[in-house]
Structures are given as C-alpha cells and as structure tokens.
Amino acid sequence: MLSNIKLKDSSEYVYLSSVIKSKEKQFLSDGDFIEMLQQDFSKFFSILVEKGYHLHDDKENISFEKLYDWEIWHIYHLIDELLNISGLNYLKPLFYLQNECINIKLIGKKLLFRQGDFNQVSVEDLNDVPLTSYTIHTKSEILSFFKDFLANDDFLNKYLNDEIFSELAKELIKYSKENIKDVEKDNLTGSKLDILIDKFYFSFIKNIVKKTSSEFLVFFYDIYSALINVKNSLRLYFEKKDFFDFEPFYIESAYLNKEICKSFFEMKFEKVSSILIDNPLSSEISEMVENVIKDRNLSIVEKWIDDILTSFIKENMKSAFFNFENLFAYKWAKEIELKNIKIIYVGKKNNLPKEMVEKLIRKSYVS
C-alpha cells in the first residue's frame, strides 16, 4: 500500500499532537476485541470499564447507549477545542461533514419517497429516523432545505451564502428530482440519492483538503473515493443497472478512473484483476469484488473499506509527530473502535454466532 508519505512537522501543532499522542495509548487492540467477543455478555461492561470506558466515576449505572454517547461527545469536544487552539476552524467540515451527509441522505429520502404532502413532515416526524449528531446544520435546517428543493426549482438563490448547502443545491438541481427518485424504474431504495450525496461529499472535502497542502489527506481521500466508487458500482449492478446509471455519479479518483468502472460493468465484475493491472489497489479491490459477487452480499463492503483505510492511516502516521493530521487519524481510529464495540455489543445481546460477529469487526489502529 502507499506509504512513506511526507508529513511536515510544525511547532504550531506541538500541543495538538501531544494531546493526541497521550490519548492514543488508550486505544483498544485487536486482541482486546477478541477478548470482549469471547467473554459472556454479562461481563461486557466490566471489561469496558477495565479498558478505561466509564461515565465519570459511575461504574454502576452504565448502559451502552449512555457510554457510546459520552464517548462520541468527548471526541467532538476534543476536536472543537484543538481546532480552535490551533487556528484550524476552517477544517471543521473535514470532521463534521460526513455526519451531516448521513442526515442529508436520511432526511432527503424521508421527503422524496413520502406518500402525501411533504410539507406536512415536521422535525418531530424525524424522531424515528436514525439521525446522527455533531453536524454543521441542524436536522431542522436540512429538513427545510429539502422542502425548498421539492417545492421550488429556483431555490438555489436562497442558499448562496451557505457554502455547503449552495454546493449541494447545485448537485440536486443538476440531476433533477425525477432522476434522483428514479420513478420510471419504480426504485424506492434511494440508491441514486445516496450516491449523489457521496459525490457531493468527496467534491466538497477535496476542496478543503487542497487548502491544507497535506499530501497525506490528498492520498487518503483519493483512495477513499476509489473504494466508494467500487461500492456504489456494485450496489447499482446488483440493482440491475448499468454503467449509464452509474456514470453521472462517478467520483473523481486517480486510483479508479471512469474507464475502469465502465469495464467493471461490461465484464459483469468478472476477472477484475485483469482490469486493474499495475493499480496500487488491485489486490484489495479484486479480492473484495470476488467475495461480494460470489456471495451476492454487500454487507461486508463497509468493513472492507474501513480496514483498507485504517491500514493506510496506521502505516503513514508512524512518522507523524507535530502535525494536525494526528487529530484526523485519532478521530478515525476512535470511531472505528466505537464501531467495533457496538458490533460486539449488538451481536452478544442478540446471541449471534461469534463467527458472524467476528467477520464484521474492523482492524484496530493499534496492534
């Protein structure tokens, strides 16, 4: 995998890096997750407490939901503090926009595929939607945005002073309500909206990354967008769509150009390795596509993407000392850790086979 990326040290980030390096010592390892998986469910919380997870000093009245929310709050509280101290507030979308895009997808589908008057949807009606916190816009603002989109074809002017909403509005207008809903194919899965938001996300984030002059982040998002193209092309292929459907939503990436994606569809995702000759991601993509096509199962794609990106971050951050990228790596690693804890908790609570749960556990940031 691509490694030895140059990370520039800067005295401006000594405090930021020192704080992060001290917290990295608390990360759970692959062995910790295996231990949690093997223990009885009754010992789940006691193991977490032993590993440093708790609510202040309260070790008795603990629940998974409270613990999870507490840890997420700490991540973003730390991010806000360090961005402010380091003069990096312009990087807030780098840490928050992915959460926001989750809410944009969910609220958008709530309105786009609603039977009846979309204007009747209120913020209270979103209580049953699994929205995430720590976003740039509130759920009320996102709801109003989509109502404007559905009600007025000329709604862009209203959002010209909002950098994120104005760019999203341009993308939505470009593809039109009818194309996004895919009404002519009676498709209510929301695939096109999901993929359109993916494209918007990477386009916006890559512009933020350019301002940082970070070689590491440029490589990271180029690889990330390539992997998302694979995921999205497979998703549409399983829905019996072709490259014509995928092409408008292709995300620019030096590691997976549009012609390669076209070849995937033409060859029905067979002999992928022959299409990816000399591609740095050839072995990873080929193995994943083979497994997905064989099992007709897209559920493991997210784990596959997480593992490749975790390995990339882990390898290239070894030489990171006084860099703002340390904060980016910490957020990624901590969220992967929480994702693993949630997977194990849900699996054990529902008495799922250990083998099934283990297949979903991500690689940890530490050995």
PENORVEN-V305970 format. One record per backbone hydrogen bond with DSSP energy under -1.0 kcal/mol. CO is the residue of the C=O (numbers start at 1). NH is the residue of the N-H. If there is no record, write none. Layout:
((CO NH) (CO NH))
This chain:
((10 13) (11 14) (13 17) (14 18) (15 19) (16 20) (17 21) (18 22) (19 23) (20 24) (23 26) (24 27) (29 33) (30 34) (31 35) (32 36) (33 37) (34 38) (35 39) (40 43) (41 44) (43 47) (44 48) (45 49) (46 50) (47 51) (48 53) (49 52) (55 58) (58 55) (60 62) (63 67) (64 68) (65 69) (66 70) (67 71) (68 72) (69 73) (70 74) (71 75) (72 76) (73 77) (74 78) (75 79) (76 80) (77 81) (78 82) (79 83) (80 84) (81 85) (82 86) (83 88) (84 87) (88 91) (89 92) (91 94) (92 95) (92 96) (93 97) (96 100) (97 101) (98 102) (99 103) (100 104) (101 105) (102 106) (103 107) (104 108) (105 109) (106 110) (107 111) (108 112) (109 113) (111 114) (117 120) (118 121) (123 126) (124 127) (126 129) (129 131) (138 142) (139 143) (140 144) (141 145) (142 146) (143 147) (144 148) (145 149) (146 150) (147 151) (148 152) (155 158) (156 159) (157 160) (159 162) (162 166) (163 167) (164 168) (165 169) (166 170) (167 171) (168 172) (169 173) (170 174) (171 175) (172 176) (176 180) (177 181) (178 182) (178 183) (182 185) (182 187) (183 186) (190 194) (191 195) (192 196) (193 197) (194 198) (195 199) (196 200) (197 201) (198 202) (199 203) (200 204) (201 205) (202 206) (203 207) (204 208) (205 209) (206 210) (209 212) (214 218) (215 219) (216 220) (217 221) (218 222) (219 223) (220 224) (221 225) (222 226) (223 227) (224 228) (225 229) (226 230) (227 231) (228 232) (229 233) (230 234) (231 235) (232 236) (233 237) (234 238) (236 241) (237 240) (242 245) (242 246) (243 247) (246 249) (247 250) (257 261) (258 262) (259 263) (260 264) (261 265) (262 266) (263 267) (264 269) (265 268) (267 270) (272 275) (272 276) (276 279) (279 282) (281 285) (282 286) (283 287) (284 288) (285 289) (286 290) (287 291) (288 292) (289 293) (290 294) (291 295) (292 296) (292 297) (298 301) (300 304) (301 305) (302 306) (303 307) (304 308) (305 309) (306 310) (307 311) (308 312) (309 313) (310 314) (311 315) (312 316) (313 317) (317 320) (322 10) (323 326) (324 327) (325 329) (326 330) (327 331) (328 332) (329 333) (330 334) (331 335) (332 336) (333 337) (334 338) (335 339) (336 340) (337 341) (338 342) (339 343) (340 344) (341 345) (342 346) (343 347) (344 348) (345 349) (346 350) (347 352) (348 351) (353 357) (354 358) (355 359) (357 360))
